Amino acid sequence: MKRTTTLICCLIISFASFAQSTLAEHHFESSDVKKVVIDGAFCDVFVTPGSSLVFDGIIKGSGKSGDYLIASIQTGSTVVFRVERKQERNRGWSNIELGKLALTLPEHIELKITNTSGDINVSDFTGELEASTTSGDIVLKNINSDCWLKATSGDLRARNVTGDIKMRSTSGDQEYFEIRGNLETQATSGNIECDKIKGNVKAFATSGDLDFDGIEGAIEAGTTSGNITGDYVRITGDSRFKSTSGDIYFVFENEIESLGFDLRATSGDLCVGSSRSEDRLYMDRGQYTIAGESTSGDQVYKN
């Protein structure tokens, strides 16, 4: 009995060690890089600032060392990091407990990140940024760069960004906070929240709410199913809002009398300050014009 128990314990310990094997590991450093490309596959990517480029990647899970490969290839001033699996050993990304790629970068580096399944986290970055993920979140913080972003299924959170942002997502919520630059974004399914943006905003969603707080700029927004709302908004250019099924409600920092309005509604009330109408409300005045169109829903604009 004692012998059997000992054998079982050995098997458990052996299995636990096997389940937590380091399948791949890679370290890379360079001081002569102007562009970095990361194909992270299923790994989470973390980018932070540093005086030189330092990369550390690790993959842990059930399997054997060599089941996966983290490779680095430098050609001139461009370095590419890629995660690969050995086809003859492993037919999928399953049984991975940890996949992490950590990168420190100096300023003014061009960075492109592509992930299949894994989060992308970039903080305190100055340069040029392009990031896309099929299934995973994108988190940006303290960025001084124009950003081109794409997510098939995953949320986006961008905070304290100086630079223009272009984003497209199929399914997932988007949050933008303290952006100094123009924003163009589109979502098939998901809410878009914009807070404290100084720049022009274009935001469209097929199914989802659009919320704008503390915006200073021109706004063009539309949603097929969802509400469009705004508070503490200062309009600095002609703006347009369109909702098929949902209300449009804005509180402006501008004096309401300083804005012109061209509003249409198929079914719903139209309200500008104390003026009300049902199908059409037109006011030819002011430096900037607000165009609003709703199929089923009310439109309210005030300050």
VOPATI-644461 format. One line per 3 residues: their letters; for each residue x, y, z of N, C-alpha, C. Coordinates in steps of 0.1 Angstrom, whole numbers. Example, Ala and Ser with C-alpha at 12.3 -4.5 7.8 and 13.67 -1.06 7.14 Angstrom:
<lumtis>
as = 132 -57 78 123 -45 78 132 -33 78; 128 -22 71 137 -11 71 129 0 79
</lumtis>
This chain:
<lumtis>
mkr = 8 -12 0 0 0 0 9 13 0; 19 12 8 28 24 9 35 26 -4; 39 15 -10 46 15 -23 37 22 -34
ttt = 24 18 -33 14 23 -43 12 38 -41; 11 42 -28 9 56 -25 21 65 -30; 33 59 -28 45 66 -32 45 68 -47
lic = 41 57 -54 41 58 -69 31 68 -74; 19 69 -68 9 79 -71 14 93 -69; 20 95 -58 26 108 -55 36 113 -65
cli = 45 103 -69 55 106 -80 48 109 -93; 38 102 -96 31 105 -109 24 119 -109; 18 123 -97 12 136 -96 22 147 -97
isf = 34 145 -90 45 155 -91 50 156 -105; 52 145 -112 57 144 -125 47 151 -135; 34 149 -133 24 155 -141 23 170 -139
asf = 24 175 -127 24 189 -124 36 196 -130; 48 190 -129 59 195 -136 58 196 -151; 52 186 -157 50 185 -171 40 196 -175
aqs = 29 198 -167 19 208 -170 24 222 -170; 35 225 -162 40 238 -161 53 240 -168; 56 232 -178 69 233 -185 70 246 -193
tla = 83 251 -193 86 262 -202 87 257 -216; 78 261 -224 78 256 -238 86 264 -247; 88 277 -244 97 285 -252 101 297 -244
ehh = 113 302 -247 118 314 -239 128 321 -248; 128 334 -248 137 342 -257 140 355 -251; 153 359 -252 158 372 -248 165 379 -259
fes = 163 392 -261 169 399 -272 171 414 -268; 183 419 -272 186 433 -269 192 439 -282; 189 452 -284 195 460 -295 195 475 -292
sdv = 204 482 -297 205 496 -296 204 503 -309; 202 495 -320 201 501 -334 189 497 -341; 177 501 -335 164 497 -341 155 509 -343
kkv = 149 510 -354 140 521 -357 125 516 -359; 124 503 -362 110 497 -363 110 484 -357; 99 481 -350 97 468 -343 83 462 -348
vid = 83 450 -352 71 443 -356 70 431 -347; 58 429 -341 55 418 -332 43 410 -337; 45 397 -340 35 388 -343 33 379 -331
gaf = 24 383 -321 24 377 -308 15 364 -307; 7 361 -318 -2 350 -318 -11 350 -306; -9 341 -296 -18 340 -285 -12 347 -272
cdv = 0 353 -273 6 358 -262 2 372 -259; 1 376 -246 -1 390 -242 12 398 -244; 10 410 -249 21 418 -252 21 430 -243
fvt = 33 433 -237 34 445 -228 46 453 -233; 43 466 -236 53 475 -241 54 487 -231; 67 489 -226 69 500 -216 82 507 -221
pgs = 84 519 -216 96 527 -220 109 522 -214; 120 525 -221 133 522 -217 144 529 -225; 156 529 -220 167 536 -227 172 528 -239
slv = 169 515 -240 172 507 -252 162 496 -253; 163 489 -265 153 478 -267 157 466 -260; 148 461 -252 150 448 -245 137 440 -246
fdg = 139 428 -250 127 419 -253 129 406 -245; 118 402 -238 118 389 -231 105 382 -233; 105 370 -239 93 363 -241 93 349 -235
iik = 82 345 -230 81 332 -224 68 326 -226; 67 312 -228 55 305 -230 56 293 -221; 46 291 -212 45 280 -203 32 272 -205
gsg = 32 259 -203 20 251 -204 23 237 -205; 14 228 -208 16 214 -209 22 211 -222; 32 203 -222 39 200 -234 54 198 -232
ksg = 62 200 -242 76 198 -241 84 211 -246; 95 213 -240 104 224 -245 106 222 -260; 104 232 -268 105 232 -282 92 230 -290
dyl = 81 228 -282 68 228 -289 65 241 -296; 70 252 -290 68 265 -296 82 272 -297; 82 283 -305 94 290 -308 91 305 -307
ias = 99 312 -300 98 327 -300 111 332 -308; 109 337 -319 120 341 -328 122 356 -329; 134 360 -331 137 374 -334 146 375 -347
iqt = 142 383 -356 150 385 -368 152 400 -371; 164 404 -371 168 418 -373 174 420 -387; 167 429 -395 172 432 -408 174 447 -409
gst = 186 451 -409 189 465 -409 185 471 -395; 176 481 -396 171 488 -384 157 483 -380; 153 472 -386 140 466 -383 141 453 -377
vvf = 134 450 -366 135 437 -359 121 432 -358; 119 419 -361 106 412 -361 107 401 -350; 97 401 -341 95 391 -331 83 382 -335
rve = 84 369 -335 73 361 -340 72 348 -331; 60 345 -328 57 333 -320 52 322 -330; 59 310 -330 55 300 -339 53 287 -331
rkq = 46 277 -337 44 264 -331 50 254 -340; 56 243 -335 61 233 -343 50 224 -347; 47 224 -360 36 217 -366 36 202 -362
ern = 48 196 -363 48 181 -360 46 178 -346; 47 188 -337 46 185 -322 32 190 -317; 27 200 -322 16 207 -316 7 212 -327
rgw = -6 208 -327 -15 212 -338 -23 224 -334; -22 230 -323 -30 241 -319 -23 249 -308; -31 259 -303 -26 268 -292 -31 263 -278
sni = -36 251 -277 -42 247 -265 -32 244 -254; -37 243 -242 -29 239 -230 -18 249 -227; -20 262 -230 -11 273 -227 -15 279 -214
elg = -6 279 -204 -9 286 -191 -4 300 -191; 7 303 -198 12 316 -198 19 319 -212; 15 330 -218 22 335 -230 24 350 -228
kla = 36 354 -227 39 368 -224 51 373 -232; 49 384 -238 60 391 -245 62 405 -239; 73 407 -233 76 420 -227 87 428 -234
ltl = 84 440 -238 93 448 -246 94 462 -240; 107 466 -238 110 480 -235 115 487 -247; 111 499 -249 115 507 -261 119 521 -258
peh = 129 526 -265 132 540 -264 122 548 -272; 123 561 -272 114 570 -279 116 569 -294; 106 573 -302 106 575 -316 109 562 -324
iel = 103 552 -319 103 539 -326 90 536 -333; 90 531 -345 78 527 -352 74 513 -347; 62 511 -342 58 498 -336 45 493 -342
kit = 46 480 -346 34 473 -352 33 460 -345; 20 458 -339 17 446 -331 5 439 -338; 7 426 -340 -5 418 -345 -6 406 -337
nts = -18 404 -331 -21 393 -323 -33 385 -328; -33 372 -326 -44 364 -329 -54 363 -317; -48 359 -306 -55 358 -294 -46 362 -282
gdi = -48 374 -277 -39 379 -267 -41 394 -265; -39 399 -253 -41 413 -251 -29 421 -255; -31 434 -258 -20 443 -262 -20 454 -252
nvs = -9 456 -245 -8 467 -235 4 476 -239; 2 489 -241 12 498 -245 11 510 -236; 22 514 -229 22 525 -220 34 534 -221
dft = 32 547 -220 43 556 -220 52 555 -233; 45 555 -244 51 553 -257 51 565 -266; 62 568 -272 64 579 -282 69 574 -295
gel = 62 575 -305 66 570 -318 55 569 -328; 53 558 -335 42 555 -344 37 541 -341; 24 540 -339 18 528 -333 7 522 -342
eas = 8 509 -345 -2 502 -352 -4 489 -344; -17 486 -341 -20 474 -333 -33 468 -337; -33 455 -338 -45 447 -342 -45 434 -335
tts = -57 430 -331 -59 417 -324 -72 411 -329; -72 397 -331 -84 391 -335 -93 388 -322; -88 383 -312 -95 381 -299 -86 385 -288
gdi = -89 397 -283 -81 403 -271 -83 417 -270; -80 423 -258 -82 437 -256 -70 445 -259; -72 458 -262 -61 467 -265 -62 478 -254
vlk = -51 480 -247 -50 490 -236 -39 499 -239; -42 512 -240 -31 522 -243 -32 533 -232; -20 537 -227 -19 547 -217 -7 555 -218
nin = -9 569 -218 2 578 -219 10 576 -232; 3 579 -243 8 577 -257 10 590 -264; 21 592 -270 24 603 -278 27 598 -292
sdc = 16 596 -300 17 589 -313 4 589 -320; 4 590 -333 -7 586 -341 -9 571 -339; -22 567 -339 -25 552 -336 -35 547 -347
wlk = -31 535 -352 -40 528 -361 -43 515 -354; -56 513 -351 -60 502 -342 -71 494 -349; -71 480 -346 -82 472 -351 -84 460 -341
ats = -96 457 -338 -99 445 -330 -112 438 -335; -111 425 -337 -122 418 -342 -132 415 -330; -127 410 -319 -135 407 -307 -126 411 -295
gdl = -129 422 -290 -122 427 -278 -124 442 -275; -122 446 -263 -124 460 -259 -112 468 -261; -114 481 -262 -103 491 -263 -104 501 -252
rar = -93 504 -246 -92 515 -236 -80 523 -239; -82 536 -242 -72 545 -246 -72 557 -236; -61 560 -229 -61 570 -219 -49 579 -221
nvt = -51 592 -221 -40 602 -222 -32 600 -235; -38 602 -246 -32 600 -259 -31 614 -266; -19 617 -271 -16 629 -279 -13 624 -293
gdi = -23 626 -302 -21 621 -316 -35 617 -321; -36 615 -334 -48 611 -340 -50 596 -338; -62 591 -337 -66 577 -335 -76 573 -346
kmr = -73 562 -352 -82 555 -361 -84 541 -356; -97 537 -354 -100 525 -348 -112 518 -355; -111 505 -356 -123 497 -361 -124 484 -353
sts = -136 481 -349 -138 469 -341 -151 462 -346; -151 449 -346 -163 441 -349 -172 440 -337; -166 435 -326 -174 433 -314 -166 437 -302
gdq = -170 447 -294 -163 451 -282 -166 466 -280; -165 469 -267 -166 483 -263 -153 491 -265; -155 504 -267 -144 513 -268 -145 525 -258
eyf = -134 528 -251 -133 539 -242 -121 548 -245; -124 561 -246 -114 570 -249 -114 581 -238; -103 584 -232 -102 594 -221 -90 603 -223
eir = -92 616 -223 -81 625 -224 -73 623 -237; -80 626 -248 -74 625 -261 -71 639 -267; -59 642 -271 -56 654 -278 -53 651 -292
gnl = -63 651 -300 -61 647 -314 -75 643 -320; -75 641 -333 -88 637 -339 -90 622 -338; -102 618 -336 -106 604 -334 -116 600 -345
etq = -113 589 -352 -122 582 -361 -124 568 -357; -136 564 -354 -138 550 -349 -151 544 -354; -151 531 -355 -163 524 -360 -164 511 -353
ats = -176 507 -349 -179 495 -342 -191 488 -348; -190 475 -351 -202 468 -355 -212 465 -344; -206 461 -333 -214 458 -321 -206 462 -308
gni = -210 473 -302 -203 477 -290 -206 492 -287; -204 495 -275 -206 509 -271 -193 517 -273; -194 530 -276 -183 539 -277 -184 550 -267
ecd = -175 552 -259 -175 562 -248 -163 572 -250; -166 585 -252 -155 594 -254 -156 605 -243; -145 607 -236 -145 616 -225 -132 625 -225
kik = -134 638 -225 -123 648 -225 -115 646 -238; -120 649 -249 -113 649 -262 -112 663 -267; -100 667 -271 -99 680 -278 -94 677 -292
gnv = -104 677 -301 -102 673 -315 -115 669 -321; -115 668 -334 -128 663 -341 -130 648 -339; -143 645 -338 -146 631 -335 -156 626 -346
kaf = -153 614 -352 -162 607 -360 -164 593 -354; -176 590 -350 -179 577 -343 -191 571 -349; -191 558 -353 -202 551 -358 -203 537 -353
ats = -216 533 -350 -218 519 -344 -231 514 -351; -230 501 -354 -242 495 -359 -252 492 -348; -247 486 -337 -255 483 -325 -247 487 -313
gdl = -251 498 -307 -244 503 -295 -246 518 -292; -244 522 -280 -246 536 -276 -233 543 -278; -235 556 -281 -224 566 -283 -225 576 -272
dfd = -215 578 -264 -215 588 -254 -203 597 -254; -206 611 -254 -196 621 -256 -196 630 -244; -186 631 -236 -185 640 -225 -172 649 -226
gie = -174 662 -224 -162 670 -224 -155 671 -237; -162 671 -248 -156 672 -261 -155 686 -266; -143 690 -272 -141 703 -278 -137 700 -292
gai = -147 701 -301 -144 699 -315 -157 697 -323; -156 693 -336 -167 689 -344 -170 674 -342; -183 671 -342 -187 657 -340 -195 652 -351
eag = -192 640 -356 -201 633 -366 -203 619 -360; -215 616 -357 -218 603 -350 -231 597 -355; -231 584 -356 -243 577 -361 -244 563 -355
tts = -256 558 -352 -258 544 -348 -271 539 -353; -272 526 -357 -284 520 -361 -293 517 -350; -288 511 -339 -295 508 -328 -288 512 -315
gni = -292 523 -309 -286 528 -297 -288 543 -296; -285 549 -284 -286 563 -281 -273 570 -284; -275 583 -287 -263 592 -289 -265 603 -279
tgd = -256 604 -269 -257 614 -258 -244 622 -257; -245 634 -252 -233 642 -249 -236 652 -238; -225 655 -231 -226 665 -220 -213 673 -219
yvr = -214 686 -216 -202 694 -215 -195 694 -229; -203 696 -239 -197 695 -253 -196 709 -259; -184 713 -263 -182 726 -270 -180 723 -285
itg = -189 727 -293 -189 725 -307 -180 735 -314; -170 731 -322 -161 741 -329 -162 739 -344; -172 732 -349 -173 730 -363 -187 724 -366
dsr = -191 724 -379 -204 718 -382 -204 703 -378; -216 699 -372 -216 685 -367 -229 679 -371; -229 665 -371 -240 657 -377 -242 645 -368
fks = -255 643 -365 -259 631 -357 -270 623 -364; -269 610 -364 -280 602 -370 -282 589 -362; -295 587 -359 -299 575 -352 -311 568 -358
tsg = -310 555 -361 -322 549 -367 -332 545 -356; -327 539 -345 -336 535 -334 -329 539 -321; -332 551 -316 -326 556 -304 -327 571 -303
diy = -325 576 -291 -326 591 -288 -313 598 -291; -314 611 -294 -302 619 -294 -304 630 -284; -294 631 -275 -295 641 -264 -282 647 -261
fvf = -281 661 -263 -269 668 -261 -271 680 -252; -261 682 -243 -260 695 -235 -247 702 -239; -248 714 -245 -237 721 -251 -231 731 -241
ene = -218 733 -242 -212 744 -235 -214 757 -243; -216 756 -256 -220 768 -265 -233 773 -260; -235 786 -262 -248 792 -261 -257 786 -272
ies = -268 782 -268 -277 775 -278 -281 784 -290; -282 797 -287 -285 807 -297 -274 809 -307; -262 805 -304 -251 807 -313 -249 795 -323
lgf = -258 785 -322 -257 774 -331 -270 773 -340; -267 769 -353 -278 766 -362 -282 752 -361; -295 749 -365 -299 735 -364 -307 731 -377
dlr = -305 719 -382 -313 714 -393 -317 699 -388; -329 698 -382 -333 685 -376 -344 679 -383; -344 666 -385 -355 658 -391 -358 646 -382
ats = -371 642 -381 -375 630 -374 -386 624 -380; -386 611 -382 -397 603 -388 -407 601 -377; -403 596 -365 -411 594 -354 -404 598 -341
gdl = -408 610 -336 -401 615 -324 -402 630 -323; -399 635 -311 -400 649 -309 -386 656 -311; -386 668 -316 -375 676 -318 -375 688 -308
cvg = -364 690 -301 -363 701 -291 -350 708 -291; -350 721 -293 -338 729 -292 -341 741 -283; -335 740 -271 -338 750 -260 -353 749 -257
ssr = -360 760 -259 -374 760 -256 -382 758 -269; -376 756 -280 -383 754 -293 -386 740 -295; -398 736 -299 -402 723 -301 -409 721 -315
sed = -407 709 -320 -414 705 -333 -414 690 -333; -421 685 -344 -422 670 -345 -414 664 -357; -417 669 -369 -411 664 -381 -398 671 -385
rly = -398 684 -384 -387 692 -389 -385 704 -381; -372 707 -378 -369 719 -370 -357 726 -376; -358 738 -382 -347 744 -389 -345 758 -383
mdr = -332 761 -380 -328 774 -375 -316 778 -382; -317 788 -391 -306 793 -399 -299 804 -391; -289 801 -383 -282 811 -375 -269 805 -370
gqy = -261 814 -364 -248 809 -358 -237 806 -368; -225 803 -362 -213 800 -370 -213 786 -374; -219 777 -365 -218 762 -368 -232 757 -368
tia = -234 747 -377 -248 741 -378 -248 726 -373; -258 723 -365 -260 709 -361 -271 703 -369; -267 692 -377 -277 684 -385 -280 672 -377
ges = -293 669 -375 -297 657 -368 -308 650 -375; -307 637 -375 -317 628 -382 -320 616 -374; -333 614 -371 -337 602 -363 -349 596 -370
tsg = -349 582 -370 -361 575 -376 -371 572 -365; -366 567 -354 -375 564 -342 -368 568 -329; -371 580 -325 -364 585 -313 -365 600 -312
dqv = -363 606 -300 -364 620 -298 -350 626 -300; -350 639 -303 -338 647 -304 -339 659 -295; -329 661 -285 -330 672 -276 -316 678 -275
ykn = -316 691 -277 -303 699 -277 -305 711 -268; -296 713 -258 -298 724 -249 -284 728 -243; -284 738 -234 -272 741 -227 -276 745 -213
</lumtis>
